Amino acid sequence: MSMAETTPSNTVSMEPILVTIPQAAAMIGRGVTFIYTAIGDGTLQAVKSDKRTLIVVESLRTYAAKLPAAQIKPIAKRPPARLR
């Protein structure tokens, strides 16, 4: 295949559609226990492939999109230590 034949319209995305439980936990910054809990309550979608449990990546995106925005108070400004 030449460079001319490789255009965005005919390339295949190499992004995974299923990930392991540890990978899913790392992707959203949570622990493995949370992933199992979220599967159990229906927050995340999981499938079985032979004996492996795999998480549907789109369900991770849906979970993240539903999270509320962080509300962080601004840090109070203090005068420099030499002026206190």
PyMOL Python script that loads the backbone (N, CA, C, O; Angstrom):
from pymol import cmd

cmd.read_pdbstr("""\
ATOM      1  N   MET A   1       0.846  -1.163   0.000  1.00  0.00           N
ATOM      2  CA  MET A   1       0.000   0.000   0.000  1.00  0.00           C
ATOM      3  C   MET A   1       0.899   1.236   0.000  1.00  0.00           C
ATOM      4  O   MET A   1       1.811   1.347   0.820  1.00  0.00           O
ATOM      5  N   SER A   2       0.642   2.148  -0.907  1.00  0.00           N
ATOM      6  CA  SER A   2       1.439   3.367  -0.984  1.00  0.00           C
ATOM      7  C   SER A   2       0.903   4.416  -0.025  1.00  0.00           C
ATOM      8  O   SER A   2      -0.189   4.271   0.524  1.00  0.00           O
ATOM      9  N   MET A   3       1.675   5.467   0.170  1.00  0.00           N
ATOM     10  CA  MET A   3       1.257   6.550   1.056  1.00  0.00           C
ATOM     11  C   MET A   3      -0.023   7.199   0.547  1.00  0.00           C
ATOM     12  O   MET A   3      -0.844   7.650   1.345  1.00  0.00           O
ATOM     13  N   ALA A   4      -0.202   7.251  -0.761  1.00  0.00           N
ATOM     14  CA  ALA A   4      -1.397   7.861  -1.342  1.00  0.00           C
ATOM     15  C   ALA A   4      -2.646   7.060  -0.998  1.00  0.00           C
ATOM     16  O   ALA A   4      -3.735   7.624  -0.887  1.00  0.00           O
ATOM     17  N   GLU A   5      -2.495   5.746  -0.830  1.00  0.00           N
ATOM     18  CA  GLU A   5      -3.640   4.905  -0.519  1.00  0.00           C
ATOM     19  C   GLU A   5      -4.017   4.946   0.952  1.00  0.00           C
ATOM     20  O   GLU A   5      -5.119   4.537   1.315  1.00  0.00           O
ATOM     21  N   THR A   6      -3.125   5.431   1.802  1.00  0.00           N
ATOM     22  CA  THR A   6      -3.393   5.485   3.231  1.00  0.00           C
ATOM     23  C   THR A   6      -3.955   6.859   3.575  1.00  0.00           C
ATOM     24  O   THR A   6      -3.211   7.821   3.770  1.00  0.00           O
ATOM     25  N   THR A   7      -5.262   6.930   3.645  1.00  0.00           N
ATOM     26  CA  THR A   7      -5.943   8.167   4.010  1.00  0.00           C
ATOM     27  C   THR A   7      -6.762   7.911   5.254  1.00  0.00           C
ATOM     28  O   THR A   7      -7.056   6.756   5.565  1.00  0.00           O
ATOM     29  N   PRO A   8      -7.142   8.954   5.978  1.00  0.00           N
ATOM     30  CA  PRO A   8      -7.946   8.754   7.184  1.00  0.00           C
ATOM     31  C   PRO A   8      -9.242   7.987   6.939  1.00  0.00           C
ATOM     32  O   PRO A   8      -9.758   7.343   7.853  1.00  0.00           O
ATOM     33  N   SER A   9      -9.770   8.046   5.731  1.00  0.00           N
ATOM     34  CA  SER A   9     -11.032   7.371   5.457  1.00  0.00           C
ATOM     35  C   SER A   9     -10.900   5.857   5.349  1.00  0.00           C
ATOM     36  O   SER A   9     -11.894   5.145   5.491  1.00  0.00           O
ATOM     37  N   ASN A  10      -9.690   5.348   5.098  1.00  0.00           N
ATOM     38  CA  ASN A  10      -9.562   3.896   4.953  1.00  0.00           C
ATOM     39  C   ASN A  10      -8.610   3.278   5.971  1.00  0.00           C
ATOM     40  O   ASN A  10      -8.200   2.131   5.798  1.00  0.00           O
ATOM     41  N   THR A  11      -8.249   3.999   7.020  1.00  0.00           N
ATOM     42  CA  THR A  11      -7.404   3.412   8.048  1.00  0.00           C
ATOM     43  C   THR A  11      -8.263   2.761   9.117  1.00  0.00           C
ATOM     44  O   THR A  11      -9.391   3.184   9.370  1.00  0.00           O
ATOM     45  N   VAL A  12      -7.719   1.738   9.735  1.00  0.00           N
ATOM     46  CA  VAL A  12      -8.430   1.012  10.774  1.00  0.00           C
ATOM     47  C   VAL A  12      -7.949   1.510  12.131  1.00  0.00           C
ATOM     48  O   VAL A  12      -6.746   1.583  12.380  1.00  0.00           O
ATOM     49  N   SER A  13      -8.879   1.847  12.995  1.00  0.00           N
ATOM     50  CA  SER A  13      -8.518   2.312  14.324  1.00  0.00           C
ATOM     51  C   SER A  13      -7.987   1.142  15.140  1.00  0.00           C
ATOM     52  O   SER A  13      -8.568   0.057  15.141  1.00  0.00           O
ATOM     53  N   MET A  14      -6.878   1.375  15.831  1.00  0.00           N
ATOM     54  CA  MET A  14      -6.288   0.322  16.652  1.00  0.00           C
ATOM     55  C   MET A  14      -6.681   0.493  18.117  1.00  0.00           C
ATOM     56  O   MET A  14      -6.077  -0.125  18.994  1.00  0.00           O
ATOM     57  N   GLU A  15      -7.665   1.310  18.387  1.00  0.00           N
ATOM     58  CA  GLU A  15      -8.140   1.527  19.739  1.00  0.00           C
ATOM     59  C   GLU A  15      -8.920   0.303  20.206  1.00  0.00           C
ATOM     60  O   GLU A  15      -9.786  -0.182  19.478  1.00  0.00           O
ATOM     61  N   PRO A  16      -8.632  -0.210  21.413  1.00  0.00           N
ATOM     62  CA  PRO A  16      -9.331  -1.421  21.864  1.00  0.00           C
ATOM     63  C   PRO A  16     -10.801  -1.162  22.157  1.00  0.00           C
ATOM     64  O   PRO A  16     -11.182  -0.057  22.542  1.00  0.00           O
ATOM     65  N   ILE A  17     -11.617  -2.181  21.973  1.00  0.00           N
ATOM     66  CA  ILE A  17     -13.034  -2.082  22.329  1.00  0.00           C
ATOM     67  C   ILE A  17     -13.315  -2.834  23.626  1.00  0.00           C
ATOM     68  O   ILE A  17     -14.333  -2.599  24.276  1.00  0.00           O
ATOM     69  N   LEU A  18     -12.410  -3.741  24.002  1.00  0.00           N
ATOM     70  CA  LEU A  18     -12.508  -4.479  25.255  1.00  0.00           C
ATOM     71  C   LEU A  18     -11.163  -4.429  25.955  1.00  0.00           C
ATOM     72  O   LEU A  18     -10.115  -4.501  25.313  1.00  0.00           O
ATOM     73  N   VAL A  19     -11.199  -4.305  27.282  1.00  0.00           N
ATOM     74  CA  VAL A  19      -9.954  -4.302  28.067  1.00  0.00           C
ATOM     75  C   VAL A  19     -10.136  -5.189  29.289  1.00  0.00           C
ATOM     76  O   VAL A  19     -11.259  -5.475  29.704  1.00  0.00           O
ATOM     77  N   THR A  20      -9.019  -5.618  29.857  1.00  0.00           N
ATOM     78  CA  THR A  20      -9.073  -6.426  31.076  1.00  0.00           C
ATOM     79  C   THR A  20      -9.482  -5.541  32.254  1.00  0.00           C
ATOM     80  O   THR A  20      -9.484  -4.315  32.149  1.00  0.00           O
ATOM     81  N   ILE A  21      -9.821  -6.164  33.352  1.00  0.00           N
ATOM     82  CA  ILE A  21     -10.232  -5.415  34.541  1.00  0.00           C
ATOM     83  C   ILE A  21      -9.102  -4.521  35.061  1.00  0.00           C
ATOM     84  O   ILE A  21      -9.368  -3.357  35.363  1.00  0.00           O
ATOM     85  N   PRO A  22      -7.860  -4.995  35.184  1.00  0.00           N
ATOM     86  CA  PRO A  22      -6.790  -4.089  35.619  1.00  0.00           C
ATOM     87  C   PRO A  22      -6.566  -2.915  34.647  1.00  0.00           C
ATOM     88  O   PRO A  22      -6.291  -1.795  35.076  1.00  0.00           O
ATOM     89  N   GLN A  23      -6.686  -3.180  33.348  1.00  0.00           N
ATOM     90  CA  GLN A  23      -6.540  -2.105  32.367  1.00  0.00           C
ATOM     91  C   GLN A  23      -7.664  -1.082  32.524  1.00  0.00           C
ATOM     92  O   GLN A  23      -7.421   0.123  32.457  1.00  0.00           O
ATOM     93  N   ALA A  24      -8.885  -1.554  32.732  1.00  0.00           N
ATOM     94  CA  ALA A  24     -10.025  -0.653  32.917  1.00  0.00           C
ATOM     95  C   ALA A  24      -9.830   0.210  34.151  1.00  0.00           C
ATOM     96  O   ALA A  24     -10.118   1.407  34.128  1.00  0.00           O
ATOM     97  N   ALA A  25      -9.343  -0.393  35.228  1.00  0.00           N
ATOM     98  CA  ALA A  25      -9.089   0.355  36.462  1.00  0.00           C
ATOM     99  C   ALA A  25      -8.052   1.444  36.213  1.00  0.00           C
ATOM    100  O   ALA A  25      -8.215   2.572  36.678  1.00  0.00           O
ATOM    101  N   ALA A  26      -6.998   1.120  35.488  1.00  0.00           N
ATOM    102  CA  ALA A  26      -5.957   2.105  35.193  1.00  0.00           C
ATOM    103  C   ALA A  26      -6.485   3.213  34.283  1.00  0.00           C
ATOM    104  O   ALA A  26      -6.106   4.375  34.434  1.00  0.00           O
ATOM    105  N   MET A  27      -7.350   2.860  33.348  1.00  0.00           N
ATOM    106  CA  MET A  27      -7.879   3.857  32.407  1.00  0.00           C
ATOM    107  C   MET A  27      -8.687   4.938  33.107  1.00  0.00           C
ATOM    108  O   MET A  27      -8.648   6.098  32.696  1.00  0.00           O
ATOM    109  N   ILE A  28      -9.417   4.579  34.156  1.00  0.00           N
ATOM    110  CA  ILE A  28     -10.255   5.578  34.825  1.00  0.00           C
ATOM    111  C   ILE A  28      -9.705   6.000  36.183  1.00  0.00           C
ATOM    112  O   ILE A  28     -10.334   6.786  36.891  1.00  0.00           O
ATOM    113  N   GLY A  29      -8.550   5.488  36.541  1.00  0.00           N
ATOM    114  CA  GLY A  29      -7.913   5.903  37.788  1.00  0.00           C
ATOM    115  C   GLY A  29      -8.612   5.392  39.036  1.00  0.00           C
ATOM    116  O   GLY A  29      -8.594   6.060  40.070  1.00  0.00           O
ATOM    117  N   ARG A  30      -9.217   4.242  38.958  1.00  0.00           N
ATOM    118  CA  ARG A  30      -9.887   3.636  40.106  1.00  0.00           C
ATOM    119  C   ARG A  30      -9.264   2.277  40.358  1.00  0.00           C
ATOM    120  O   ARG A  30      -8.424   1.822  39.581  1.00  0.00           O
ATOM    121  N   GLY A  31      -9.664   1.631  41.427  1.00  0.00           N
ATOM    122  CA  GLY A  31      -9.130   0.324  41.776  1.00  0.00           C
ATOM    123  C   GLY A  31      -9.926  -0.811  41.147  1.00  0.00           C
ATOM    124  O   GLY A  31     -11.027  -0.617  40.630  1.00  0.00           O
ATOM    125  N   VAL A  32      -9.342  -1.989  41.207  1.00  0.00           N
ATOM    126  CA  VAL A  32      -9.978  -3.188  40.663  1.00  0.00           C
ATOM    127  C   VAL A  32     -11.286  -3.488  41.408  1.00  0.00           C
ATOM    128  O   VAL A  32     -12.264  -3.918  40.796  1.00  0.00           O
ATOM    129  N   THR A  33     -11.302  -3.262  42.718  1.00  0.00           N
ATOM    130  CA  THR A  33     -12.515  -3.513  43.499  1.00  0.00           C
ATOM    131  C   THR A  33     -13.668  -2.649  42.997  1.00  0.00           C
ATOM    132  O   THR A  33     -14.801  -3.121  42.904  1.00  0.00           O
ATOM    133  N   PHE A  34     -13.385  -1.379  42.671  1.00  0.00           N
ATOM    134  CA  PHE A  34     -14.428  -0.510  42.125  1.00  0.00           C
ATOM    135  C   PHE A  34     -14.958  -1.077  40.814  1.00  0.00           C
ATOM    136  O   PHE A  34     -16.166  -1.054  40.583  1.00  0.00           O
ATOM    137  N   ILE A  35     -14.088  -1.580  39.960  1.00  0.00           N
ATOM    138  CA  ILE A  35     -14.514  -2.126  38.666  1.00  0.00           C
ATOM    139  C   ILE A  35     -15.481  -3.284  38.883  1.00  0.00           C
ATOM    140  O   ILE A  35     -16.519  -3.351  38.224  1.00  0.00           O
ATOM    141  N   TYR A  36     -15.154  -4.198  39.799  1.00  0.00           N
ATOM    142  CA  TYR A  36     -16.051  -5.315  40.081  1.00  0.00           C
ATOM    143  C   TYR A  36     -17.392  -4.820  40.628  1.00  0.00           C
ATOM    144  O   TYR A  36     -18.443  -5.339  40.251  1.00  0.00           O
ATOM    145  N   THR A  37     -17.361  -3.826  41.508  1.00  0.00           N
ATOM    146  CA  THR A  37     -18.593  -3.262  42.063  1.00  0.00           C
ATOM    147  C   THR A  37     -19.428  -2.623  40.956  1.00  0.00           C
ATOM    148  O   THR A  37     -20.644  -2.803  40.909  1.00  0.00           O
ATOM    149  N   ALA A  38     -18.775  -1.878  40.069  1.00  0.00           N
ATOM    150  CA  ALA A  38     -19.476  -1.211  38.973  1.00  0.00           C
ATOM    151  C   ALA A  38     -20.062  -2.213  37.980  1.00  0.00           C
ATOM    152  O   ALA A  38     -21.113  -1.958  37.393  1.00  0.00           O
ATOM    153  N   ILE A  39     -19.403  -3.328  37.792  1.00  0.00           N
ATOM    154  CA  ILE A  39     -19.973  -4.385  36.937  1.00  0.00           C
ATOM    155  C   ILE A  39     -21.223  -4.940  37.612  1.00  0.00           C
ATOM    156  O   ILE A  39     -22.256  -5.136  36.972  1.00  0.00           O
ATOM    157  N   GLY A  40     -21.112  -5.190  38.915  1.00  0.00           N
ATOM    158  CA  GLY A  40     -22.231  -5.774  39.663  1.00  0.00           C
ATOM    159  C   GLY A  40     -23.458  -4.892  39.696  1.00  0.00           C
ATOM    160  O   GLY A  40     -24.579  -5.398  39.638  1.00  0.00           O
ATOM    161  N   ASP A  41     -23.273  -3.564  39.788  1.00  0.00           N
ATOM    162  CA  ASP A  41     -24.449  -2.688  39.855  1.00  0.00           C
ATOM    163  C   ASP A  41     -24.870  -2.166  38.483  1.00  0.00           C
ATOM    164  O   ASP A  41     -25.800  -1.367  38.385  1.00  0.00           O
ATOM    165  N   GLY A  42     -24.191  -2.612  37.420  1.00  0.00           N
ATOM    166  CA  GLY A  42     -24.607  -2.249  36.068  1.00  0.00           C
ATOM    167  C   GLY A  42     -24.012  -0.951  35.544  1.00  0.00           C
ATOM    168  O   GLY A  42     -24.352  -0.520  34.442  1.00  0.00           O
ATOM    169  N   THR A  43     -23.130  -0.321  36.311  1.00  0.00           N
ATOM    170  CA  THR A  43     -22.510   0.922  35.861  1.00  0.00           C
ATOM    171  C   THR A  43     -21.581   0.675  34.682  1.00  0.00           C
ATOM    172  O   THR A  43     -21.530   1.479  33.751  1.00  0.00           O
ATOM    173  N   LEU A  44     -20.849  -0.429  34.716  1.00  0.00           N
ATOM    174  CA  LEU A  44     -19.957  -0.806  33.626  1.00  0.00           C
ATOM    175  C   LEU A  44     -20.439  -2.098  32.992  1.00  0.00           C
ATOM    176  O   LEU A  44     -20.998  -2.968  33.659  1.00  0.00           O
ATOM    177  N   GLN A  45     -20.214  -2.203  31.702  1.00  0.00           N
ATOM    178  CA  GLN A  45     -20.624  -3.393  30.966  1.00  0.00           C
ATOM    179  C   GLN A  45     -19.424  -4.318  30.799  1.00  0.00           C
ATOM    180  O   GLN A  45     -18.350  -3.888  30.376  1.00  0.00           O
ATOM    181  N   ALA A  46     -19.616  -5.586  31.135  1.00  0.00           N
ATOM    182  CA  ALA A  46     -18.562  -6.592  31.003  1.00  0.00           C
ATOM    183  C   ALA A  46     -19.075  -7.758  30.175  1.00  0.00           C
ATOM    184  O   ALA A  46     -20.269  -8.057  30.163  1.00  0.00           O
ATOM    185  N   VAL A  47     -18.150  -8.408  29.487  1.00  0.00           N
ATOM    186  CA  VAL A  47     -18.466  -9.595  28.693  1.00  0.00           C
ATOM    187  C   VAL A  47     -17.473 -10.686  29.049  1.00  0.00           C
ATOM    188  O   VAL A  47     -16.407 -10.407  29.598  1.00  0.00           O
ATOM    189  N   LYS A  48     -17.817 -11.915  28.741  1.00  0.00           N
ATOM    190  CA  LYS A  48     -16.926 -13.041  28.985  1.00  0.00           C
ATOM    191  C   LYS A  48     -16.358 -13.524  27.658  1.00  0.00           C
ATOM    192  O   LYS A  48     -17.084 -13.667  26.674  1.00  0.00           O
ATOM    193  N   SER A  49     -15.052 -13.773  27.642  1.00  0.00           N
ATOM    194  CA  SER A  49     -14.391 -14.380  26.502  1.00  0.00           C
ATOM    195  C   SER A  49     -13.633 -15.570  27.074  1.00  0.00           C
ATOM    196  O   SER A  49     -12.594 -15.410  27.715  1.00  0.00           O
ATOM    197  N   ASP A  50     -14.162 -16.761  26.836  1.00  0.00           N
ATOM    198  CA  ASP A  50     -13.708 -17.969  27.507  1.00  0.00           C
ATOM    199  C   ASP A  50     -13.864 -17.731  29.010  1.00  0.00           C
ATOM    200  O   ASP A  50     -14.983 -17.507  29.472  1.00  0.00           O
ATOM    201  N   LYS A  51     -12.792 -17.771  29.779  1.00  0.00           N
ATOM    202  CA  LYS A  51     -12.911 -17.552  31.227  1.00  0.00           C
ATOM    203  C   LYS A  51     -12.570 -16.117  31.626  1.00  0.00           C
ATOM    204  O   LYS A  51     -12.682 -15.757  32.798  1.00  0.00           O
ATOM    205  N   ARG A  52     -12.157 -15.299  30.662  1.00  0.00           N
ATOM    206  CA  ARG A  52     -11.741 -13.928  30.965  1.00  0.00           C
ATOM    207  C   ARG A  52     -12.940 -12.986  30.994  1.00  0.00           C
ATOM    208  O   ARG A  52     -13.849 -13.093  30.170  1.00  0.00           O
ATOM    209  N   THR A  53     -12.929 -12.073  31.943  1.00  0.00           N
ATOM    210  CA  THR A  53     -13.930 -11.015  32.003  1.00  0.00           C
ATOM    211  C   THR A  53     -13.301  -9.770  31.402  1.00  0.00           C
ATOM    212  O   THR A  53     -12.236  -9.332  31.837  1.00  0.00           O
ATOM    213  N   LEU A  54     -13.957  -9.207  30.408  1.00  0.00           N
ATOM    214  CA  LEU A  54     -13.448  -8.022  29.726  1.00  0.00           C
ATOM    215  C   LEU A  54     -14.466  -6.891  29.843  1.00  0.00           C
ATOM    216  O   LEU A  54     -15.675  -7.122  29.820  1.00  0.00           O
ATOM    217  N   ILE A  55     -13.964  -5.681  29.969  1.00  0.00           N
ATOM    218  CA  ILE A  55     -14.803  -4.505  30.118  1.00  0.00           C
ATOM    219  C   ILE A  55     -14.950  -3.825  28.764  1.00  0.00           C
ATOM    220  O   ILE A  55     -13.975  -3.678  28.027  1.00  0.00           O
ATOM    221  N   VAL A  56     -16.178  -3.410  28.438  1.00  0.00           N
ATOM    222  CA  VAL A  56     -16.449  -2.685  27.202  1.00  0.00           C
ATOM    223  C   VAL A  56     -15.958  -1.242  27.397  1.00  0.00           C
ATOM    224  O   VAL A  56     -16.434  -0.537  28.287  1.00  0.00           O
ATOM    225  N   VAL A  57     -15.016  -0.814  26.574  1.00  0.00           N
ATOM    226  CA  VAL A  57     -14.391   0.500  26.722  1.00  0.00           C
ATOM    227  C   VAL A  57     -15.436   1.610  26.636  1.00  0.00           C
ATOM    228  O   VAL A  57     -15.337   2.601  27.359  1.00  0.00           O
ATOM    229  N   GLU A  58     -16.415   1.467  25.784  1.00  0.00           N
ATOM    230  CA  GLU A  58     -17.448   2.496  25.643  1.00  0.00           C
ATOM    231  C   GLU A  58     -18.195   2.708  26.959  1.00  0.00           C
ATOM    232  O   GLU A  58     -18.626   3.825  27.249  1.00  0.00           O
ATOM    233  N   SER A  59     -18.355   1.650  27.762  1.00  0.00           N
ATOM    234  CA  SER A  59     -19.023   1.819  29.052  1.00  0.00           C
ATOM    235  C   SER A  59     -18.146   2.615  30.018  1.00  0.00           C
ATOM    236  O   SER A  59     -18.668   3.301  30.897  1.00  0.00           O
ATOM    237  N   LEU A  60     -16.813   2.536  29.868  1.00  0.00           N
ATOM    238  CA  LEU A  60     -15.910   3.366  30.670  1.00  0.00           C
ATOM    239  C   LEU A  60     -16.068   4.836  30.285  1.00  0.00           C
ATOM    240  O   LEU A  60     -16.070   5.719  31.143  1.00  0.00           O
ATOM    241  N   ARG A  61     -16.200   5.082  28.982  1.00  0.00           N
ATOM    242  CA  ARG A  61     -16.400   6.462  28.515  1.00  0.00           C
ATOM    243  C   ARG A  61     -17.731   7.018  29.013  1.00  0.00           C
ATOM    244  O   ARG A  61     -17.810   8.175  29.425  1.00  0.00           O
ATOM    245  N   THR A  62     -18.763   6.202  28.975  1.00  0.00           N
ATOM    246  CA  THR A  62     -20.075   6.631  29.450  1.00  0.00           C
ATOM    247  C   THR A  62     -20.024   6.953  30.935  1.00  0.00           C
ATOM    248  O   THR A  62     -20.582   7.962  31.369  1.00  0.00           O
ATOM    249  N   TYR A  63     -19.363   6.110  31.719  1.00  0.00           N
ATOM    250  CA  TYR A  63     -19.208   6.345  33.150  1.00  0.00           C
ATOM    251  C   TYR A  63     -18.504   7.681  33.394  1.00  0.00           C
ATOM    252  O   TYR A  63     -18.960   8.494  34.199  1.00  0.00           O
ATOM    253  N   ALA A  64     -17.385   7.900  32.690  1.00  0.00           N
ATOM    254  CA  ALA A  64     -16.608   9.127  32.884  1.00  0.00           C
ATOM    255  C   ALA A  64     -17.404  10.360  32.468  1.00  0.00           C
ATOM    256  O   ALA A  64     -17.299  11.405  33.110  1.00  0.00           O
ATOM    257  N   ALA A  65     -18.190  10.255  31.414  1.00  0.00           N
ATOM    258  CA  ALA A  65     -18.975  11.397  30.938  1.00  0.00           C
ATOM    259  C   ALA A  65     -20.073  11.791  31.922  1.00  0.00           C
ATOM    260  O   ALA A  65     -20.484  12.951  31.955  1.00  0.00           O
ATOM    261  N   LYS A  66     -20.549  10.845  32.720  1.00  0.00           N
ATOM    262  CA  LYS A  66     -21.622  11.124  33.672  1.00  0.00           C
ATOM    263  C   LYS A  66     -21.120  11.682  35.004  1.00  0.00           C
ATOM    264  O   LYS A  66     -21.927  12.097  35.836  1.00  0.00           O
ATOM    265  N   LEU A  67     -19.821  11.700  35.218  1.00  0.00           N
ATOM    266  CA  LEU A  67     -19.280  12.210  36.471  1.00  0.00           C
ATOM    267  C   LEU A  67     -19.462  13.726  36.545  1.00  0.00           C
ATOM    268  O   LEU A  67     -19.328  14.420  35.537  1.00  0.00           O
ATOM    269  N   PRO A  68     -19.767  14.239  37.742  1.00  0.00           N
ATOM    270  CA  PRO A  68     -19.931  15.693  37.876  1.00  0.00           C
ATOM    271  C   PRO A  68     -18.582  16.408  37.810  1.00  0.00           C
ATOM    272  O   PRO A  68     -17.536  15.816  38.074  1.00  0.00           O
ATOM    273  N   ALA A  69     -18.627  17.672  37.457  1.00  0.00           N
ATOM    274  CA  ALA A  69     -17.412  18.478  37.417  1.00  0.00           C
ATOM    275  C   ALA A  69     -16.883  18.670  38.839  1.00  0.00           C
ATOM    276  O   ALA A  69     -17.662  18.752  39.788  1.00  0.00           O
ATOM    277  N   ALA A  70     -15.588  18.739  38.980  1.00  0.00           N
ATOM    278  CA  ALA A  70     -14.970  18.947  40.290  1.00  0.00           C
ATOM    279  C   ALA A  70     -15.211  20.381  40.744  1.00  0.00           C
ATOM    280  O   ALA A  70     -15.100  21.321  39.957  1.00  0.00           O
ATOM    281  N   GLN A  71     -15.541  20.535  42.013  1.00  0.00           N
ATOM    282  CA  GLN A  71     -15.741  21.856  42.614  1.00  0.00           C
ATOM    283  C   GLN A  71     -14.600  22.078  43.597  1.00  0.00           C
ATOM    284  O   GLN A  71     -14.613  21.522  44.696  1.00  0.00           O
ATOM    285  N   ILE A  72     -13.631  22.869  43.222  1.00  0.00           N
ATOM    286  CA  ILE A  72     -12.466  23.096  44.063  1.00  0.00           C
ATOM    287  C   ILE A  72     -12.417  24.571  44.427  1.00  0.00           C
ATOM    288  O   ILE A  72     -12.486  25.439  43.558  1.00  0.00           O
ATOM    289  N   LYS A  73     -12.297  24.846  45.718  1.00  0.00           N
ATOM    290  CA  LYS A  73     -12.222  26.226  46.190  1.00  0.00           C
ATOM    291  C   LYS A  73     -10.850  26.792  45.859  1.00  0.00           C
ATOM    292  O   LYS A  73      -9.850  26.076  45.920  1.00  0.00           O
ATOM    293  N   PRO A  74     -10.795  28.076  45.506  1.00  0.00           N
ATOM    294  CA  PRO A  74      -9.488  28.678  45.233  1.00  0.00           C
ATOM    295  C   PRO A  74      -8.662  28.765  46.518  1.00  0.00           C
ATOM    296  O   PRO A  74      -9.205  28.915  47.612  1.00  0.00           O
ATOM    297  N   ILE A  75      -7.373  28.671  46.366  1.00  0.00           N
ATOM    298  CA  ILE A  75      -6.463  28.756  47.498  1.00  0.00           C
ATOM    299  C   ILE A  75      -6.356  30.217  47.927  1.00  0.00           C
ATOM    300  O   ILE A  75      -6.155  31.102  47.095  1.00  0.00           O
ATOM    301  N   ALA A  76      -6.491  30.463  49.227  1.00  0.00           N
ATOM    302  CA  ALA A  76      -6.382  31.821  49.751  1.00  0.00           C
ATOM    303  C   ALA A  76      -4.947  32.311  49.577  1.00  0.00           C
ATOM    304  O   ALA A  76      -3.991  31.600  49.887  1.00  0.00           O
ATOM    305  N   LYS A  77      -4.819  33.522  49.084  1.00  0.00           N
ATOM    306  CA  LYS A  77      -3.482  34.088  48.879  1.00  0.00           C
ATOM    307  C   LYS A  77      -2.946  34.611  50.197  1.00  0.00           C
ATOM    308  O   LYS A  77      -3.636  35.331  50.919  1.00  0.00           O
ATOM    309  N   ARG A  78      -1.723  34.248  50.501  1.00  0.00           N
ATOM    310  CA  ARG A  78      -1.061  34.711  51.713  1.00  0.00           C
ATOM    311  C   ARG A  78       0.116  35.591  51.319  1.00  0.00           C
ATOM    312  O   ARG A  78       0.725  35.373  50.272  1.00  0.00           O
ATOM    313  N   PRO A  79       0.442  36.574  52.136  1.00  0.00           N
ATOM    314  CA  PRO A  79       1.626  37.383  51.816  1.00  0.00           C
ATOM    315  C   PRO A  79       2.883  36.518  51.902  1.00  0.00           C
ATOM    316  O   PRO A  79       2.900  35.525  52.629  1.00  0.00           O
ATOM    317  N   PRO A  80       3.912  36.880  51.182  1.00  0.00           N
ATOM    318  CA  PRO A  80       5.162  36.108  51.255  1.00  0.00           C
ATOM    319  C   PRO A  80       5.661  36.019  52.693  1.00  0.00           C
ATOM    320  O   PRO A  80       5.412  36.920  53.495  1.00  0.00           O
ATOM    321  N   ALA A  81       6.359  34.945  53.020  1.00  0.00           N
ATOM    322  CA  ALA A  81       6.827  34.693  54.385  1.00  0.00           C
ATOM    323  C   ALA A  81       7.679  35.842  54.916  1.00  0.00           C
ATOM    324  O   ALA A  81       7.616  36.135  56.110  1.00  0.00           O
ATOM    325  N   ARG A  82       8.459  36.492  54.089  1.00  0.00           N
ATOM    326  CA  ARG A  82       9.339  37.552  54.560  1.00  0.00           C
ATOM    327  C   ARG A  82       8.572  38.807  54.964  1.00  0.00           C
ATOM    328  O   ARG A  82       9.130  39.677  55.633  1.00  0.00           O
ATOM    329  N   LEU A  83       7.290  38.918  54.566  1.00  0.00           N
ATOM    330  CA  LEU A  83       6.480  40.088  54.912  1.00  0.00           C
ATOM    331  C   LEU A  83       5.519  39.815  56.067  1.00  0.00           C
ATOM    332  O   LEU A  83       4.806  40.723  56.495  1.00  0.00           O
ATOM    333  N   ARG A  84       5.484  38.608  56.571  1.00  0.00           N
ATOM    334  CA  ARG A  84       4.566  38.276  57.668  1.00  0.00           C
ATOM    335  C   ARG A  84       5.100  38.687  58.992  1.00  0.00           C
ATOM    336  O   ARG A  84       4.446  38.478  60.014  1.00  0.00           O
TER     337      ARG A  84
END
""", "prot")
cmd.dss("prot")
cmd.show_as("cartoon", "prot")
cmd.util.cbc("prot")
cmd.orient("prot")
